[in-house]
Amino acid sequence: MSMQVAKTLDLKGLSCPLPIVKTAQAIKELASGELIEALATDPGSVADFNAWCRSTGNELVEQTEQDGVYRFVIRKK
């Protein structure tokens, strides 16, 4: 299944809470159902993005890690 990401955020090098703050700001620009991709290097972002998606109702579609870069794909509610 191919996913069409509407926006990609490079959040590498940022520490908590900036990856979540910047994602929350950017997702406001998307239409409901669109996907945003966030790339982060903060290991704490894994728990942060999971908690943020649960609390906001946005869907964490995919979460991967490769070479210290965490990739999150989130569908706007």
C-alpha positions as CSV (number, residue, x, y, z in Angstrom):
1,M,0.0,0.0,0.0
2,S,1.4,3.3,-1.0
3,M,1.0,6.3,1.3
4,Q,0.9,9.8,0.0
5,V,2.5,12.1,2.6
6,A,1.3,15.7,2.4
7,K,4.1,17.2,4.4
8,T,7.5,16.1,5.8
9,L,9.1,17.7,8.9
10,D,12.8,17.4,9.5
11,L,13.0,17.5,13.3
12,K,16.4,15.9,13.7
13,G,18.5,17.4,16.4
14,L,15.6,18.9,18.3
15,S,14.8,17.8,21.9
16,C,11.5,17.4,23.6
17,P,9.1,19.1,23.4
18,L,10.0,20.8,20.0
19,P,9.3,17.8,17.7
20,I,5.7,17.6,19.1
21,V,5.2,21.4,19.1
22,K,6.4,21.7,15.5
23,T,4.3,18.7,14.4
24,A,1.2,20.1,16.2
25,Q,1.7,23.5,14.3
26,A,2.2,21.9,10.9
27,I,-0.7,19.4,11.2
28,K,-3.1,22.4,11.5
29,E,-2.4,23.2,7.8
30,L,-3.5,19.7,6.6
31,A,-7.0,18.6,5.7
32,S,-8.6,15.8,7.7
33,G,-7.2,12.4,6.6
34,E,-4.0,13.8,5.2
35,L,-0.6,12.3,6.3
36,I,2.3,14.1,7.9
37,E,5.8,12.6,8.2
38,A,8.0,13.6,11.1
39,L,11.7,12.6,11.3
40,A,13.3,13.0,14.7
41,T,16.5,11.9,16.5
42,D,15.3,12.3,20.1
43,P,14.7,8.8,21.5
44,G,12.1,10.3,23.8
45,S,10.1,11.2,20.7
46,V,8.8,7.6,20.4
47,A,6.8,7.9,23.7
48,D,6.0,11.5,23.0
49,F,4.4,10.9,19.6
50,N,2.5,7.9,20.8
51,A,1.0,9.9,23.7
52,W,0.3,12.9,21.6
53,C,-1.6,10.9,19.0
54,R,-3.6,9.2,21.7
55,S,-4.5,12.5,23.3
56,T,-5.3,14.4,20.1
57,G,-7.1,11.6,18.2
58,N,-4.7,11.7,15.3
59,E,-3.7,8.2,14.0
60,L,-0.1,7.0,14.2
61,V,0.0,5.1,11.0
62,E,3.6,4.1,11.0
63,Q,6.6,4.3,13.3
64,T,10.1,3.1,12.3
65,E,13.7,3.7,13.3
66,Q,16.8,3.5,11.1
67,D,20.3,4.6,12.0
68,G,19.1,6.7,15.0
69,V,16.4,8.5,13.0
70,Y,12.8,7.9,14.1
71,R,10.1,8.2,11.4
72,F,6.5,8.8,12.3
73,V,3.6,9.0,9.8
74,I,0.5,10.5,11.3
75,R,-3.0,10.8,9.8
76,K,-4.8,13.9,10.8
77,K,-8.2,13.2,12.4
